[in-house]
Amino acid sequence: MSKTLLLEAIDEARKNLNAFYDASAVHQEFENVTNAIIASLKKGGGLFVAGNGGSAADAQHFVAELVVKLSKDRDPIKAVALTVDTSIITAAGNDFSYDDIFSRQVEALMGPNDIFMGITTSGNSPNILKCFAACKKIGAKSILLSGKDGGKAVKEKMADYNLIVPGPNTARIQESHEILYHTLCW
């Protein structure tokens, strides 16, 4: 039974990676995102990343690779995971709402030269969507990292850049996200 489940999962992942390989619109947007991050860093800006659940773990993983290194020694890259300060998160959740746990940090920490990446497989996470609005208010650029149709974030054109990967479910979407952020760690 477990061997069958594993083989089915590998087959589904392989099919999804083939769809991702053929997704030329994602490839072009990846180029745009890469250039935007480089431009931000050259102006002294930094990358701020947030997500919920597994996407929170992905935000932290991605930022760790940027600040430390992935596979080669290089200078650290200015990046912050907004998912790690439990005092800020719980205070904002208690004093305002869970929808404000990241946007309060965006408003406090980010400036016009910074860039925000919101990771939400559905594109509908209210606390990520509020960050896109906060970025517009302060003049910072924003990136949506999502799947399927990008949800409300895409429908309402909330982010400056939309990396929308294919995937029939959260697991396959997150696997493609990992390829994107590992590649961004140049």
Salt bridges, closest charged atoms under 4 A:
ASP11 OD1 - ARG14 NH2 2.97
ASP11 OD2 - LYS15 NZ 3.16
GLU12 OE1 - ARG172 NH1 2.51
GLU65 OE2 - HIS61 NE2 2.89
GLU65 OE2 - HIS182 NE2 3.76
ASP73 OD1 - LYS69 NZ 3.22
ASP100 OD1 - LYS130 NZ 2.50
GLU107 OE1 - ARG104 NH1 3.99
ASP149 OD2 - LYS155 NZ 3.72
GLU175 OE1 - ARG172 NE 2.76
